[in-house]
């Protein structure tokens, strides 16, 4: 009985095969590239000393290696920019750009060293 049922299933599949869905390589490449670009180039908002600020991070190639650069700005507060370049780790680049920004605003007197001690 089981063999008879199996034979019917095999004959049915052979006589009426289901069409295979075509693989759209351009859609795959487009989706993959979009995901990679979104993860490489990051712009995000942070709050520093109760001010709206932006961290921008992007990759660059240096001596055939992927490196990271980052910038911290607070557009409504000060024209000072914290910048770093050449880091192997993207989060390290963000951290050091924030530290550079804080050091610059301490030098300008916008915050005290005590207020900035958490970031230095």
Secondary structure in CASP SS format (residue, H / E / C, confidence):
PFRMAT SS
TARGET T0000
AUTHOR 0000-0000-0000
METHOD secondary structure of the structure
MODEL  1
X C 1.00
X H 1.00
X H 1.00
X H 1.00
X H 1.00
X H 1.00
X H 1.00
X H 1.00
X H 1.00
X H 1.00
X H 1.00
X H 1.00
X H 1.00
X H 1.00
X H 1.00
X C 1.00
X C 1.00
X C 1.00
X C 1.00
X C 1.00
X C 1.00
X C 1.00
X C 1.00
X C 1.00
X H 1.00
X H 1.00
X H 1.00
X H 1.00
X H 1.00
X H 1.00
X H 1.00
X H 1.00
X H 1.00
X H 1.00
X H 1.00
X H 1.00
X H 1.00
X H 1.00
X H 1.00
X H 1.00
X C 1.00
X E 1.00
X E 1.00
X E 1.00
X E 1.00
X E 1.00
X E 1.00
X E 1.00
X C 1.00
X C 1.00
X E 1.00
X E 1.00
X E 1.00
X E 1.00
X E 1.00
X E 1.00
X E 1.00
X E 1.00
X E 1.00
X E 1.00
X E 1.00
X E 1.00
X C 1.00
X C 1.00
X E 1.00
X E 1.00
X E 1.00
X E 1.00
X E 1.00
X E 1.00
X E 1.00
X E 1.00
X E 1.00
X E 1.00
X C 1.00
X C 1.00
X C 1.00
X E 1.00
X E 1.00
X E 1.00
X E 1.00
X E 1.00
X E 1.00
X E 1.00
X E 1.00
X E 1.00
X E 1.00
X C 1.00
X C 1.00
X H 1.00
X H 1.00
X H 1.00
X H 1.00
X H 1.00
X H 1.00
X H 1.00
X H 1.00
X H 1.00
X H 1.00
X H 1.00
X H 1.00
X H 1.00
X H 1.00
X H 1.00
X H 1.00
X H 1.00
X H 1.00
X H 1.00
X C 1.00
X C 1.00
X C 1.00
X C 1.00
X H 1.00
X H 1.00
X H 1.00
X H 1.00
X C 1.00
X C 1.00
X C 1.00
X C 1.00
END
